[in-house]
């Protein structure tokens, strides 16, 4: 008799091995295409998820690791006028666009962007009232680079909030996600999204990373079919 296959629960370890991608998006055309794309749904969700998990947060010094074109922290700054946000990224092409948009929206008094490639000793010597990051983790072949920066830069009891992609369990599912969520995007972004899905980590892999980094008290949860949150107060 054929054996019945048990369905895997959500967030279970993926059968598909991770395929790393380039850690920096420093190609000018790629950066411009990324900036022109409509990421309002996931980026607004980033801010909404943060607000729901840290309802008492009102402002302070905030660090965004891997800020890219700064779209997320522009939205974050609008939601939290009392926040002073430092965004760091290793791709100058992304930062150039971000600085242009920050100035255009009149947020230069609230947001500053710096070229920085992790790990960075100078950055790790500072403490922040919140540490956030969106879609940096999957770019890193050594995820402890991110978790080390989080541990070093967050003050005691500071909110830590990381959002990233989750790796699907097959290339076929990754292709379906590209068709579902990026069908109207330029081909360069469809390819980038596909590669990012293949490079993303599973929930179980992230939990092991946090355990190694001494951050296993943080909560890890799936919030969509492709997004995972890591959040909590820095111990």
ChimeraX attribute file (.defattr): number of C-alpha atoms within 10 A of each C-alpha:
attribute: neighborCount
match mode: 1-to-1
recipient: residues
	/A:1	3
	/A:2	4
	/A:3	5
	/A:4	6
	/A:5	6
	/A:6	6
	/A:7	6
	/A:8	9
	/A:9	7
	/A:10	10
	/A:11	19
	/A:12	13
	/A:13	17
	/A:14	18
	/A:15	11
	/A:16	13
	/A:17	15
	/A:18	19
	/A:19	15
	/A:20	16
	/A:21	17
	/A:22	14
	/A:23	14
	/A:24	18
	/A:25	19
	/A:26	16
	/A:27	12
	/A:28	15
	/A:29	12
	/A:30	17
	/A:31	21
	/A:32	14
	/A:33	14
	/A:34	20
	/A:35	18
	/A:36	11
	/A:37	13
	/A:38	11
	/A:39	13
	/A:40	12
	/A:41	8
	/A:42	15
	/A:43	19
	/A:44	16
	/A:45	15
	/A:46	23
	/A:47	18
	/A:48	14
	/A:49	17
	/A:50	21
	/A:51	16
	/A:52	10
	/A:53	13
	/A:54	16
	/A:55	9
	/A:56	8
	/A:57	17
	/A:58	12
	/A:59	16
	/A:60	15
	/A:61	15
	/A:62	26
	/A:63	27
	/A:64	23
	/A:65	25
	/A:66	27
	/A:67	26
	/A:68	31
	/A:69	27
	/A:70	27
	/A:71	19
	/A:72	23
	/A:73	29
	/A:74	20
	/A:75	15
	/A:76	21
	/A:77	20
	/A:78	14
	/A:79	16
	/A:80	19
	/A:81	13
	/A:82	14
	/A:83	20
	/A:84	20
	/A:85	27
	/A:86	19
	/A:87	26
	/A:88	23
	/A:89	24
	/A:90	20
	/A:91	23
	/A:92	20
	/A:93	20
	/A:94	26
	/A:95	24
	/A:96	17
	/A:97	18
	/A:98	23
	/A:99	18
	/A:100	13
	/A:101	18
	/A:102	21
	/A:103	12
	/A:104	10
	/A:105	10
	/A:106	10
	/A:107	17
	/A:108	16
	/A:109	10
	/A:110	19
	/A:111	20
	/A:112	17
	/A:113	21
	/A:114	15
	/A:115	14
	/A:116	17
	/A:117	14
	/A:118	17
	/A:119	13
	/A:120	11
	/A:121	10
	/A:122	8
	/A:123	16
	/A:124	16
	/A:125	10
	/A:126	12
	/A:127	19
	/A:128	19
	/A:129	21
	/A:130	26
	/A:131	27
	/A:132	25
	/A:133	24
	/A:134	22
	/A:135	18
	/A:136	21
	/A:137	25
	/A:138	27
	/A:139	21
	/A:140	19
	/A:141	16
	/A:142	11
	/A:143	18
	/A:144	16
	/A:145	15
	/A:146	20
	/A:147	19
	/A:148	17
	/A:149	19
	/A:150	27
	/A:151	19
	/A:152	16
	/A:153	22
	/A:154	24
	/A:155	19
	/A:156	14
	/A:157	12
	/A:158	19
	/A:159	23
	/A:160	25
	/A:161	25
	/A:162	25
	/A:163	26
	/A:164	23
	/A:165	26
	/A:166	25
	/A:167	30
	/A:168	27
	/A:169	19
	/A:170	15
	/A:171	15
	/A:172	10
	/A:173	14
	/A:174	20
	/A:175	17
	/A:176	14
	/A:177	19
	/A:178	20
	/A:179	14
	/A:180	10
	/A:181	11
	/A:182	18
	/A:183	13
	/A:184	12
	/A:185	18
	/A:186	15
	/A:187	12
	/A:188	12
	/A:189	19
	/A:190	19
	/A:191	15
	/A:192	18
	/A:193	20
	/A:194	19
	/A:195	20
	/A:196	24
	/A:197	29
	/A:198	24
	/A:199	24
	/A:200	29
	/A:201	28
	/A:202	23
	/A:203	24
	/A:204	14
	/A:205	15
	/A:206	19
	/A:207	19
	/A:208	13
	/A:209	18
	/A:210	21
	/A:211	13
	/A:212	12
	/A:213	17
	/A:214	14
	/A:215	19
	/A:216	15
	/A:217	14
	/A:218	19
	/A:219	15
	/A:220	20
	/A:221	15
	/A:222	18
	/A:223	12
	/A:224	11
	/A:225	13
	/A:226	16
	/A:227	17
	/A:228	23
	/A:229	23
	/A:230	21
	/A:231	22
	/A:232	19
	/A:233	18
	/A:234	21
	/A:235	14
